[in-house]
């Protein structure tokens, strides 16, 4: 008899963003006249950069000629993109990364969820709280999370990030095996200093732990001294995998492309005590279960690193960060507590006293027709907050803030 993976039955009934979509759709059906502004899901609204479009057109034309047509590509990704990543994302920061340590993917979400395929199911998990849901859900699927008890998973160590600790997670007081860090952080929009990251690297090296570092929003960092990569920290290549995305950097949410860095220095033990290089193991996994990102998409990603592409992408990032500033100023003006929005395109907004995350979500939707994301959907420590994204159109951000100020006055 065919059976199923019982771990999937432990997942929450609805994925957070699917649940939000259903609620918004139901409200829209009941109130078709409502002019809804969506500042909830972190999808981009600006078009692709002209340099990217130009590269896409050229690559499509290549696929139409027998002389330049390409079929299956290398599972690592094409060398032209991996070399561009080495020369532009790491070398200028003094980081030595070999192109064979870079794996091109179809977006960071895939690899952050799939990397557990090559890791033991008995590994213990540590997460900051609140946290991007995929990190937890993928480990529920993998059988590492235990059971949910009072809103938390029994086998997961939570490191709360809240107002009391300045949104800086404290190190666990015990050893953990797989540690998820996302900085700049989604959903809080906060960052960690070099000193704080050094503590996590030291902890990982001491306990033979693996840091799974999501750097999807590093291009939004504006302040000097805030690390863009975990590999800026000495020793990190011995204990950290790093995930990058072009989705929010260059608007590739629809194209799907990113990359994962797996240093060759990452070596862990098998149950038989053998040393195993994660780079080789991940390469084996990819060769078996992934046929690579489309050639035309990788050419589009390469164009981001041209001088024209860099300038155009920076203009888009600046556009979104101006949205963030507009929202921060408006929300602060009406007396609300606001975090994030300085080094990340997310606003972490504290709800009014006594109002829960879902309750404030409903109020924003029904009173001023603005869609947000309830903070509790990112973990227990997210209760009492909502997340707003700066990825909307400028006029929508301005109108949403006008509505909110009018409503709260």
N, C-alpha and C positions, 0 to 999 in steps of 0.2 A: 504493500500500500504506500502510495506517495504521501509524504508528510511535508510540513512547512517548517521554515525557520521560526521557531516560537518567539525568538527575540523581537521580531517585527510586531507581534501582538502587544508588546509592552509599550510601544510608542504611543504618545499622546494621539488622540483621535484625529486631530487636525494639525497640520503644520501652521505655525503662527501666521504667516502671510496669507495662506489660503483661508484661514479663519477670518482675517480682516477683510479679505476680498468678498467673502460671502456676506459679511455684515454690511459692507458698503453697497453691494449689489441689492440686498434686500431693502435697504433704505432708499436707494435710487428708484427701485420699482414702486415703492409706496409714495415717493415724492419725486416724480419725473421732472418737475420744474426746478429742482435743486441744482445750483451751480457748484458742483463739488470740486474742491482743490485738493489734490493728492500730494501730501508731504509725508507719507508713511513709508512705502517701500523705497529702497535706495536705488531706483532706476534712473538713468540719466535722461536728459531731454535735449541736450545740444547735439547738432549733427556731427558726423565724423569730420575730422580735419581734412582740408583740401588735399594735403600731401598723402593722406591715407586713401582717399578716393582715387587719386591719380595712380597710386600703386596698385589698387584693386583692379582698375581698368586695364593696366598694363599686364598684370598677372592673368587676368581672364583672357586677354588676347593671346598670351603665350599658350594657354591651355587649348586654344583653337588651332594651333599649328602643330603638325607632326614633329617638326624640328625642336620645338620647345615644350611639348606636352610632358606632363609628369603624372605618374601613377602613384603607387604607394610611396610615401616618404619615409625617412628614418624615424624610428619611434622616439628617439631623443629630441627630434626636431631638426630642421635644416641648419647647417653650420652657419649660414649667413646671419640668421637671427641670433643664434647662441653667441656668436662672436660679437655682434652688436651689443648684446646684453653685458658681456664681460667688459667691453670697452667703455660703455656709457653708464651702466648702473653700479658697477663695483670699482673698477680701476680708479676713477676720479676720487673715490673715498679711501684709497689706499688699501683696498680689499683685493686679495689675490684669489680669484675663482677660476678654475679650469673650465673650458667650454663643455667638457664631458661630465661636469658636475651639474649641468643645467638640463632640465627636461621640459620641453614645451608641452603645454596642455591646452585643454579647451576651456580654461577658466579655473581660478584658484579653488572654487567650491568643490570641483571634482576631486582634485588631489588631496585637499584637506579631509575630505570624506573617505577617500580610498586608501590613504597611506597606511591605515591600520591593517590592510590586507597582509602586509609583510611583518606585522608585529604580533607577539603572543597574545592570545585571548585572555591570559591570566594576568596581564599587566594591569597595574593600578593606574587610575586616571586622576589628574588634577586640572581644574579649570578655574579661571577667574570668574567671578559672578557679579554682574550679569555678563552674558556671553552669547556669541553668535550660535544659534540653535544647532547648526550642522555638526559642530564638534561633539556635542553630547549625543545627538540622535544617531550618528554614525557608530558610536561606541555602544549604544543600546543595541543596534543591529548586530554588532560584532560580539555581543554577549559580555561586555566588560562593565556594564553600568549597574548591574544588580536589579533591585526593584525600587519603584518610586514610593517614598514614604513622606507624607506631609509636604509634598511638592519638591522633594529632593531625591536624587538617586543614591541608594544605599552604599554603593561601591565607588562613588565619586567624591573626591575631596574638593570642597568649594572654598575659594579664597575671596571673600566679599570685598567689593570695591564700592565704597559709599562715602557720604559726606564726612563721616567721622574720621576716616583714614585718608581723606583727600583723594579718594579713588586710586590709591596705591595699594595693590594686594600684598599681604604679608606672606612670607614664606611658610609653607606647611611645617608643623613641628614633628613630622615623621617623613620617612622616605616615600616617594611616589615615582612611578615609572614613566608615564607619558604626561607631559605638561603642555597645555594649550595656552599660548599668549598671542594676543592680537593688538598691535600698536602701530600707528594710532588706532585707538580702540573703537570697535563697533560693538555696542551701541553708544557708549558714553562720550565718544569724541575726545577722550583724554589721552595723554602720552605718559611714558615712563622716562625718567632721566637716565643718563649713562650709568650713574651710580646704582640705580635700582636694577637695571638690566645686568650689571656686573654681579649683583647678589644672586640673580636667577641662574646665571651661567655657573657661578661657583657652586651653587646648590646642586645643579645637574651633574657637574663633574664629580662632586663628592659622592653622590648616590647612584652614579651610572644611569642617570635619567636621560630621557630624550625630550628636548624642547621642540615643540611644533609651533613655529613662529609665523604668524600670518601678517605680512607686511603690505597688504593690498592697498593701504591708503598712504603709504610713505611719501608719495608725490605731493601730498597736501600739507606736509610739515612746513611751517613758516618761521619758527623760532630757531635761532642758532643754538647748537649744542644738543638738540634732540636727535638721537640716533635714527637713521633711515634704515639700517639693517642690523640684525643681531650679530652679524659678522664683524661689525665695528668693535665688538667686545672680544678681547683676547681669550682664546680657548673655545670660542663658540663653535668653531668648525668641528670640534670633537664631540659636540653634544646637541647640535641644532640642525633641523631642516627648516628652510625658509620658503614661504609661498608668496608669489607675486601675481598680480592681476592687471590686465589692461582694461578691464571693464570700467572702472571708475577713473583710471588715469587718462584714458583716451576714448572713452565712450564705446567700448567693445562689448557691452552687455548683450547685443544681438549677434555680433560676429563670433564671440567666444574664443578667447586666447589669453594665456597667462604662462607662467613657468614656475617650476619648483627647483630649488637648489638642494642637492644631496651631496655634501662633501665626501670625498673619498676617505677622509680621516674618521668618519663615523663608523665605528666598529663596535658591535655588541655580541654577546655570547648566545650560542644555541644551547638547548637543554643538555646537549652532550659536552658542553664546555668549549666548543670550537669558536674561534673568532670569525665573525661574519661581517662583511662590508655591506652596509645598507645601500650604497650606490649600486653595487652589482645586483643586489636582491631586488631593488626597485626597477632597475633596468629589465630584469627577467620578468617581473610582473607586467611592466608596460608592453614588452614585446609579445606577451601572451594575450593581454586583455585590451590593448589600445592600439589603434592603427595610425595614430598621429593626427595632428591638427592640419586642416586643409592648407595646401600650398599657397593659395591666393590670400588666405588670412595671415599666414606667416609673413608674406611679403608686405601686407598692410601693417603688421606690427613692426617690421623692419623700418618702415617709413617714418615711424614715430621718432626714430633716432637721427633722422636727417636734420640739418639746421632749420629747414623750413618746418618740419614736423615738430621739433622741440618748441619752436616759437608758437605754433598754432595750438599745440596741446596745453602749453602754459597759459595761453589766453583763455582757454576753456576752464582750466582749473581756477584761474583768477575770477572768472565769472561766477562759478559756484561758491567760492569763498567770499565773494561780495554778498551773495545771497545769505550766507551764514552770518556775516556781520550785520546785515539788515535785520535779520531775525533776532540775533542776540541783543541788539540795541532796543528793538521794539519790546521784546519780552522783559528786559530789565527795566524799561521805562514804566511798565505797569506793575512792577514790584515782584515779579516772579524770579525764582532762583534758576540760573542757567549755567550749564557746564558745557564744555566742548566748543566746537565751532571756531577754534583758533588754529589748530593743527590737523583738523579733520572736518569733513563736510556734514557732520552730525551735531545736532543740538540735543542735549540731555536736559530735559526740563522737569523741574520738580513740580508735582501737582499741588494745588491749593491744600491747605491743612484739612485733614480728614477725608480727602477725596482719593479713592484708589485709582490705579492705572486704567483699568477697563472702564471705570465710571467716568473718568475725565475724557477718555477716548470717545465714549458715547456722547458726552456733553459737547465736545468739539464738533463731532459729526452732525448732531441734531440741531445745535444752536447756531453754529456758524458755517456748517458744511465744509469743514476741514478734516482731512484724514491724517491721523498720526499713527504711531505704533506704541501700544501699551508696554511699558518697561518690564512688567512682570513676565511678559512673554519671553524675555531673555534670561530669566532666572529669578530665584527668590529675592535677591538683593535689588532687583529692578522694580519691585513694588513701590508705588509712590512717585514714579517717574514716567514720562513718555519720551519717545524719540521723534524728532522732526528731522527731515533731510533737507539739504540745501541744493538738491539736484533738480528742483522745479524750475519753471520759467520765471524770469525776474518779475514779470507782472503778477504772476500767481503768488509768489512770496510776498510781494508788497501788499496785494489785496488780502491775503490771509492774515497778515499782521494788522492791517486796518480793521478787519472784522474782529479780530481778537481784542484789540485795544478798545474798540467801541463796545464790545460785549462785557468786558471786565470793568469798565469805568462806572 
